[in-house]
Amino acid sequence: MSNTLQLAAESATTEHRPLIITLFALFVVATLGITVWAGRQTKSASDFYAGGRQFTGFQNGLAISGDYMSAASFLGIAGAIALFGYDGFLYSIGFLVAWLVALLLVAEPLRNSGRYTMGDVLAYRMRQRPVRTAAGTSTIVVSIFYLLAQMAGAGVLVSLLLGITSDAGKVAIVALVGLLMIVYVTIGGMKGTTWVQMVKAVLLIAGTLLITFLVLLKFNFNISDLLGTAAEKSGKGSAFLEPGLKYGVTETSKLDFISLGIALVLGTAGLPHILIRFYTVPTAKAARKSVIWAIGIIGGFYLMTIALGFGAAALVGPEEITASNKAGNTAAPLLALHIGGVDSAGGAILLAVISAVAFATILAVVAGLTLASSSSFAHDIYANVIRKGQATEKEEVRAARWATVAIGVVSIGLGALARDLNVAGLVALAFAVAASANLPTILYSLFWKRFTTQGALWSIYGGLTASVVLVLFSPVVSGKPTSMFKNLDFYWFPLENPGLVSIPLGFLLGWVGSLLSKEEPDKGKYAELEVKSLTGTGAH
């Protein structure tokens, strides 16, 4: 049955493939045009890292939304809801609540305290070189974990549209996305990346609104009918609409749910590509305004994931979704195809539009991630550690561009391996690493006067090592049919997300490291940082 459904979807995409390819090409050409235009205006380090701090609150709010609503939000969550019902929707709740935590705890103090990167804030009252090295390393590792998810989403999406079934073809697609991302960042810097994110946010909201409207229209705007049909088609009955389908079967799965929840809620406040967006506005007032716009846009989008996920379960069905992609990442594009009509031009056009929107989502987010990690390498590690503050702006920007190429190559290699994993699950791993390594250090640095360099190093390296090691020896990498390496079995950590262990460990190590340190904290520097972070006095 599932093969017949898959063949129907594939024949629809085959018939209208020229149209699909044309829409994709138009989007790529348009965004490359924006990037080249922005690149011509990128003359200084401030332009490359922070877009010259010229964006308004509304523009930055739109760009933050574009950066935050990743392939995990659009493809991964829709797939998770379509396959696991209520338990899949927990991702939407986690991502939204996480955004509020980031705003309340770190957004404005970070913007007021730093220049271009998280390392600026940490180095303000600590020993510069070791702390900047740690911050740069952590930023790059978190970004690469997040990039994995976007690359996996891109491979799945374009394979579906172009009818590519071979592994070599899917790897080639991942490589193409990597090359585009390198071009966006090296040429456009923050200005180009921000404009691409703004365009993408508008496209994503418009596309999601359209699909939500059409799904509700199918059920005469009766949400109860939609949920009932989804439960019936899922084969799970009422259990589909209740907690426990994915995270309530065993004690381990219940712990996994707690671990996932902690990682999602705390992770955003440590994600480098979100944090650097606050450096692109001229004032703290503009930063606050951008946050208000972002909350409205992001909140509206996550509410609409209910229609995407349950609509896919009701109208497409789990057999066809898993036949196309085991992790459910193609649920949203297949929903678009079914709403428009599987064998009709309308279905193909809707599929092409939604897929182009999803592709836009991936490109915008990978550009933001790559910019965050290359900026951190160039500004923290190259300029302040290797060159000891003696690098010119030109040399710093050149180092950032070379770092972009290196990070792109690593991401292509790892993304090719991760192409069959659920995108939302992969992003949750990045959140866990960010919450374990970055968040404790940021919070201690901003709010604890006894915090020392040793505490910062223990917290970053300890949280980073614990989270990465636990992921490597978890079922995500080996031991299960859904693992990255299906035929190997070397896992001993039972949970799919390490947050439950690694996040408290990151906080504990920062506290113990500071208490055991012989270094006397500079209370004058802490007082300066406190005033600066809370009032914006002297902010760049």
Secondary structure, 3 states (H helix, E strand, C coil): CHHHHHHHHHHHHHHCHHHHHHHHHHHHHHHHHHHHHHHHCCCCHHHHHHHHHCCCHHHHHHHHHHHHCCHHHHHHHHHHHHHHCHHHHHHHHHHHHHHHHHHHHHHHHHHHHCCCCHHHHHHCCCCHHHHHHHHHHHHHHHHHHHHHHHHHHHHHHHHHHHCCCCHHHHHHHHHHHHHHHHHHHHHHHHHHHHHHHHHHHHHHHHHHHHHHHHHHHHCCCCHHHHHHHHHHHHCCHHHHHCCCCCCCCCHHHHHHHHHHHHHHHHHHHHCHHHHHHHHHCCCHHHHHHHHHHHHHHHHHHHHHHHHHHHHHHHHCCHHHHHHHCCCCCCHHHHHHHHHHCCCCHHHHHHHHHHHHHHHHHHHHHHHHHHHHHHHHHHHHHHHHHHCCCCCCHHHHHHHHHHHHHHHHHHHHHHHHHCCCCCHHHHHHHHHHHHHHHCHHHHHHHHHCCCCCHHHHHHHHHHHHHHHHHHHHCCCCCECCCCCCECCCCCCCCCCCCCHHHHHHHHHHHHHHHHHHCCCCCCHHHHHHHHHHHHHCCCCC
